[in-house]
Amino acid sequence: MLNVEQLKYSINRMAPERVADAVLELRLEGLVTDDRTPFGKVHFNTCFAEVEALFQRAGFHRPLDVVGYQGLVYALYDPGRWDAVQVLRWLKVRCETVEAG
């Protein structure tokens, strides 16, 4: 298990190219879930400032925010395009669809 300092170190050393697909998703949809990023829930919970800095280095310069739904799935989103309540509703529907399928 990595501690917070190790997580921050790993994110700060991550190549911006690794987040290129997530940056593209953010530009197209303004929303990307944790299964479509090189980060997981732990990174979002403990190292969000470093995650945001890596997205900026990768070319996404707008502010970012993150929300989670019941600890099951997280989304990184552009608050200029989405409201947190909208993202939570989308995550809820996504989780219910996966559970039903």
Backbone as ProteinMPNN parsed JSONL, in Angstrom:
{"seq_chain_A": "MLNVEQLKYSINRMAPERVADAVLELRLEGLVTDDRTPFGKVHFNTCFAEVEALFQRAGFHRPLDVVGYQGLVYALYDPGRWDAVQVLRWLKVRCETVEAG", "coords_chain_A": {"N_chain_A": [[0.84, -1.186, 0.0], [0.58, 2.144, -0.889], [1.676, 5.181, 0.591], [0.398, 8.545, 1.15], [2.349, 10.416, 0.349], [3.894, 8.877, -1.402], [1.971, 8.385, -3.379], [1.515, 11.008, -4.298], [4.068, 11.57, -5.292], [4.226, 9.659, -7.365], [2.206, 10.579, -9.085], [3.133, 13.146, -9.716], [5.341, 12.455, -11.209], [4.297, 11.222, -13.372], [3.849, 10.754, -16.838], [2.589, 13.292, -18.95], [1.388, 12.386, -21.287], [0.089, 10.078, -20.581], [-2.371, 10.882, -19.629], [-3.675, 11.815, -21.785], [-5.946, 10.744, -23.202], [-7.983, 11.116, -21.32], [-7.965, 13.894, -21.138], [-8.857, 14.528, -23.695], [-11.468, 13.452, -23.54], [-12.493, 15.19, -21.581], [-12.434, 17.591, -22.983], [-14.236, 17.037, -25.049], [-16.622, 16.022, -23.797], [-16.602, 17.101, -21.258], [-16.453, 15.614, -19.001], [-15.173, 12.862, -17.221], [-14.856, 9.543, -16.134], [-13.515, 7.542, -13.399], [-12.743, 5.071, -14.42], [-11.83, 5.611, -16.903], [-9.522, 7.022, -16.761], [-6.001, 7.376, -15.905], [-6.016, 7.252, -13.172], [-7.231, 6.3, -9.938], [-9.817, 5.926, -7.393], [-8.469, 6.427, -4.98], [-6.418, 8.186, -5.696], [-7.944, 10.422, -6.492], [-9.113, 11.054, -4.054], [-6.955, 11.668, -2.338], [-4.948, 13.097, -3.641], [-5.777, 15.269, -5.239], [-4.975, 17.884, -6.041], [-2.5, 17.422, -7.26], [-3.294, 15.73, -9.329], [-4.902, 17.508, -10.785], [-2.921, 19.374, -11.509], [-1.371, 17.771, -13.201], [-3.184, 17.361, -15.296], [-3.292, 19.977, -16.23], [-0.647, 20.255, -17.158], [-0.856, 18.471, -19.208], [-2.39, 19.841, -20.965], [-5.009, 20.672, -20.413], [-6.529, 23.379, -19.331], [-8.615, 24.515, -17.937], [-10.568, 24.974, -14.893], [-10.982, 22.141, -12.687], [-13.136, 19.719, -11.155], [-14.161, 17.207, -8.795], [-16.373, 14.516, -8.176], [-17.92, 11.918, -6.288], [-19.845, 8.899, -6.286], [-21.368, 7.261, -3.824], [-18.947, 6.069, -3.122], [-18.368, 4.295, -5.115], [-17.904, 4.992, -7.795], [-16.106, 7.56, -9.428], [-16.016, 10.876, -10.792], [-14.278, 13.126, -12.805], [-14.644, 16.437, -13.636], [-15.518, 19.269, -15.722], [-16.397, 22.126, -14.228], [-17.43, 24.33, -15.466], [-19.01, 23.411, -17.439], [-20.615, 21.413, -16.414], [-22.836, 20.865, -13.692], [-22.409, 19.952, -10.279], [-24.513, 18.422, -9.216], [-25.753, 17.433, -11.528], [-23.709, 15.751, -12.468], [-23.552, 13.899, -10.366], [-26.107, 12.733, -10.606], [-25.82, 11.529, -13.116], [-23.778, 9.7, -12.548], [-25.118, 8.096, -10.693], [-27.154, 6.91, -12.277], [-25.498, 5.551, -14.036], [-24.225, 3.693, -12.306], [-26.48, 2.23, -11.413], [-27.303, 1.122, -13.834], [-25.161, -0.562, -14.457], [-25.313, -2.335, -12.279], [-27.819, -3.497, -12.763], [-27.368, -4.759, -15.14]], "CA_chain_A": [[0.0, 0.0, 0.0], [1.326, 3.393, -0.97], [1.199, 6.275, 1.432], [0.011, 9.732, 0.384], [3.543, 11.011, -0.272], [4.252, 8.044, -2.555], [0.969, 8.649, -4.414], [1.804, 12.328, -4.877], [5.305, 11.435, -6.07], [3.937, 8.92, -8.601], [1.426, 11.439, -9.981], [3.998, 14.222, -10.202], [6.305, 11.899, -12.166], [3.552, 10.598, -14.458], [3.964, 11.441, -18.127], [1.313, 13.891, -19.376], [0.796, 11.586, -22.363], [-0.786, 9.067, -19.965], [-3.7, 11.437, -19.381], [-4.146, 12.414, -23.044], [-7.311, 10.309, -23.51], [-8.894, 11.769, -20.383], [-8.039, 15.301, -21.545], [-9.739, 14.557, -24.867], [-12.837, 13.264, -23.034], [-12.905, 16.431, -20.915], [-12.695, 18.611, -24.012], [-15.425, 16.675, -25.817], [-17.805, 15.845, -22.964], [-16.493, 17.834, -19.999], [-16.657, 14.658, -17.922], [-14.464, 11.593, -17.396], [-14.953, 8.739, -14.912], [-12.235, 6.975, -12.967], [-12.333, 3.914, -15.22], [-11.269, 6.101, -18.167], [-8.334, 7.827, -16.465], [-4.947, 6.577, -15.27], [-6.129, 7.44, -11.73], [-8.341, 5.634, -9.268], [-10.483, 6.665, -6.326], [-7.494, 6.853, -3.973], [-5.758, 9.387, -6.205], [-8.882, 11.535, -6.423], [-9.353, 11.391, -2.649], [-5.8, 12.126, -1.582], [-3.953, 13.861, -4.408], [-6.479, 15.966, -6.312], [-4.198, 19.028, -6.54], [-1.494, 16.892, -8.177], [-4.02, 15.257, -10.515], [-5.277, 18.713, -11.533], [-1.695, 19.925, -12.099], [-0.982, 16.922, -14.33], [-4.094, 17.683, -16.399], [-2.844, 21.26, -16.789], [0.562, 19.983, -17.941], [-1.274, 17.728, -20.397], [-3.059, 20.753, -21.88], [-6.367, 21.051, -20.022], [-6.244, 24.515, -18.464], [-9.795, 24.99, -17.213], [-10.669, 24.379, -13.545], [-11.57, 20.807, -12.6], [-13.692, 19.321, -9.865], [-14.382, 15.76, -8.748], [-17.431, 14.033, -7.288], [-18.049, 10.466, -6.235], [-21.168, 8.388, -5.953], [-21.364, 6.171, -2.844], [-17.644, 5.425, -3.091], [-18.297, 3.275, -6.156], [-17.347, 5.558, -9.022], [-15.781, 8.976, -9.325], [-15.927, 11.583, -12.063], [-13.551, 14.383, -12.892], [-15.472, 17.177, -14.589], [-15.338, 20.699, -15.954], [-17.554, 22.771, -13.603], [-17.986, 25.327, -16.372], [-19.941, 22.729, -18.339], [-21.493, 20.532, -15.648], [-23.117, 21.152, -12.291], [-22.114, 18.757, -9.474], [-25.732, 17.614, -9.087], [-25.911, 16.723, -12.796], [-22.714, 14.686, -12.52], [-23.991, 12.871, -9.417], [-27.241, 12.014, -11.215], [-25.28, 10.704, -14.189], [-23.067, 8.593, -11.909], [-26.121, 7.212, -10.099], [-27.749, 6.143, -13.366], [-24.445, 4.651, -14.537], [-24.066, 2.6, -11.332], [-27.68, 1.408, -11.445], [-27.303, 0.385, -15.096], [-24.16, -1.626, -14.327], [-25.849, -3.305, -11.332], [-28.952, -4.176, -13.389], [-26.881, -5.543, -16.297]], "C_chain_A": [[0.881, 1.244, 0.0], [0.787, 4.399, 0.029], [0.94, 7.5, 0.554], [1.217, 10.352, -0.32], [3.979, 10.211, -1.493], [3.264, 8.25, -3.702], [1.239, 9.983, -5.107], [3.046, 12.266, -5.755], [5.014, 10.741, -7.405], [3.151, 9.774, -9.593], [2.306, 12.538, -10.566], [5.015, 13.74, -11.217], [5.622, 11.253, -13.377], [3.677, 11.424, -15.735], [2.611, 12.035, -18.516], [0.624, 13.104, -20.487], [-0.166, 10.529, -21.816], [-2.196, 9.581, -19.745], [-4.324, 12.024, -20.653], [-5.582, 12.017, -23.375], [-8.332, 10.974, -22.592], [-9.055, 13.249, -20.718], [-8.971, 15.445, -22.749], [-11.199, 14.391, -24.45], [-13.353, 14.543, -22.368], [-13.213, 17.519, -21.929], [-13.971, 18.314, -24.773], [-16.685, 16.679, -24.955], [-17.787, 16.675, -21.687], [-16.582, 16.947, -18.779], [-15.87, 13.393, -18.222], [-14.502, 10.837, -16.079], [-13.636, 8.038, -14.63], [-11.815, 5.756, -13.761], [-11.77, 4.329, -16.582], [-10.105, 7.061, -17.951], [-7.237, 6.915, -15.921], [-4.958, 6.688, -13.746], [-7.294, 6.637, -11.196], [-8.905, 6.51, -8.174], [-9.496, 7.202, -5.299], [-6.79, 8.13, -4.419], [-6.677, 10.598, -6.101], [-9.082, 11.989, -4.991], [-8.173, 12.083, -1.996], [-4.898, 13.099, -2.319], [-4.584, 14.715, -5.493], [-5.683, 17.142, -6.873], [-3.13, 18.556, -7.532], [-2.138, 16.373, -9.46], [-4.38, 16.448, -11.399], [-4.055, 19.334, -12.214], [-1.235, 19.096, -13.294], [-1.894, 17.174, -15.53], [-3.705, 19.016, -17.037], [-1.584, 21.074, -17.638], [0.233, 19.252, -19.238], [-2.101, 18.585, -21.35], [-4.48, 21.12, -21.552], [-6.255, 22.13, -18.965], [-7.454, 25.1, -17.755], [-9.816, 24.374, -15.815], [-11.333, 23.005, -13.609], [-12.184, 20.619, -11.224], [-13.942, 17.826, -9.933], [-15.528, 15.471, -7.791], [-17.436, 12.516, -7.352], [-19.452, 10.083, -5.857], [-21.017, 7.143, -5.093], [-20.038, 5.409, -2.797], [-17.439, 4.39, -4.176], [-17.598, 3.772, -7.421], [-17.141, 7.05, -8.811], [-15.766, 9.577, -10.726], [-15.152, 12.87, -11.865], [-14.301, 15.186, -13.942], [-15.101, 18.645, -14.638], [-16.554, 21.414, -15.367], [-18.14, 23.908, -14.431], [-19.02, 24.732, -17.314], [-20.965, 21.869, -17.61], [-21.679, 21.079, -14.238], [-22.884, 19.849, -11.51], [-23.33, 17.841, -9.34], [-25.986, 16.825, -10.367], [-24.963, 15.536, -12.874], [-23.107, 13.56, -11.566], [-25.165, 12.071, -9.96], [-26.756, 11.065, -12.298], [-24.561, 9.492, -13.612], [-24.041, 7.588, -11.294], [-26.75, 6.324, -11.172], [-26.743, 5.126, -13.902], [-24.263, 3.454, -13.614], [-25.278, 1.67, -11.354], [-27.763, 0.575, -12.714], [-26.33, -0.785, -15.032], [-24.675, -2.72, -13.396], [-26.98, -4.132, -11.943], [-28.498, -5.11, -14.504], [-26.186, -6.74, -15.877]], "O_chain_A": [[1.809, 1.365, 0.799], [-0.417, 4.457, 0.28], [1.23, 7.487, -0.643], [1.109, 10.769, -1.473], [4.386, 10.786, -2.502], [3.664, 8.286, -4.866], [1.199, 10.081, -6.334], [3.071, 12.845, -6.84], [5.494, 11.177, -8.452], [3.391, 9.707, -10.798], [2.237, 12.829, -11.76], [5.51, 14.538, -12.014], [6.295, 10.791, -14.298], [3.615, 12.653, -15.698], [1.591, 11.353, -18.422], [-0.599, 13.154, -20.611], [-1.114, 10.132, -22.493], [-3.133, 8.786, -19.68], [-5.379, 12.655, -20.596], [-6.366, 12.869, -23.792], [-9.417, 11.351, -23.034], [-10.149, 13.799, -20.598], [-9.777, 16.374, -22.81], [-12.071, 15.104, -24.946], [-14.505, 14.932, -22.564], [-14.157, 18.287, -21.747], [-14.717, 19.232, -25.112], [-17.697, 17.268, -25.334], [-18.837, 16.926, -21.096], [-16.763, 17.428, -17.661], [-15.893, 12.9, -19.35], [-14.217, 11.406, -15.025], [-12.761, 7.947, -15.491], [-10.629, 5.426, -13.78], [-11.284, 3.482, -17.332], [-9.745, 7.823, -18.848], [-7.523, 5.788, -15.514], [-4.006, 6.262, -13.092], [-8.236, 6.332, -11.927], [-8.534, 7.675, -8.033], [-9.666, 8.313, -4.798], [-6.588, 9.045, -3.621], [-6.252, 11.673, -5.677], [-9.209, 13.187, -4.735], [-8.36, 12.99, -1.185], [-4.156, 13.851, -1.686], [-3.998, 14.878, -6.563], [-5.717, 17.373, -8.082], [-2.885, 19.224, -8.537], [-1.593, 16.553, -10.549], [-4.187, 16.406, -12.614], [-4.138, 19.769, -13.363], [-0.763, 19.648, -14.288], [-1.422, 17.198, -16.666], [-3.782, 19.163, -18.256], [-1.465, 21.665, -18.711], [0.94, 19.386, -20.236], [-2.478, 18.121, -22.426], [-5.12, 21.82, -22.336], [-5.919, 21.837, -17.818], [-7.323, 26.092, -17.037], [-9.156, 23.363, -15.574], [-12.152, 22.746, -14.491], [-11.799, 21.276, -10.257], [-13.934, 17.242, -11.017], [-15.645, 16.093, -6.735], [-17.013, 11.915, -8.34], [-20.164, 10.837, -5.194], [-20.589, 6.094, -5.575], [-20.02, 4.223, -2.465], [-16.438, 3.674, -4.163], [-16.804, 3.055, -8.032], [-17.906, 7.708, -8.106], [-15.535, 8.881, -11.714], [-15.346, 13.598, -10.892], [-14.57, 14.677, -15.03], [-14.465, 19.184, -13.732], [-17.642, 21.329, -15.937], [-19.228, 24.397, -14.13], [-19.812, 25.457, -17.916], [-22.056, 21.623, -18.125], [-20.77, 21.685, -13.671], [-23.137, 18.764, -12.032], [-23.189, 16.618, -9.349], [-26.392, 15.664, -10.302], [-25.355, 14.447, -13.292], [-23.006, 12.387, -11.924], [-25.212, 10.853, -9.791], [-27.223, 9.929, -12.391], [-24.711, 8.38, -14.12], [-23.82, 6.379, -11.362], [-26.862, 5.113, -10.985], [-27.096, 3.981, -14.185], [-24.157, 2.321, -14.083], [-25.119, 0.45, -11.318], [-28.242, -0.558, -12.679], [-26.641, -1.879, -15.502], [-24.5, -3.905, -13.681], [-27.09, -5.328, -11.675], [-29.145, -6.118, -14.787], [-25.715, -7.508, -16.716]]}, "name": "protein", "num_of_chains": 1, "seq": "MLNVEQLKYSINRMAPERVADAVLELRLEGLVTDDRTPFGKVHFNTCFAEVEALFQRAGFHRPLDVVGYQGLVYALYDPGRWDAVQVLRWLKVRCETVEAG"}
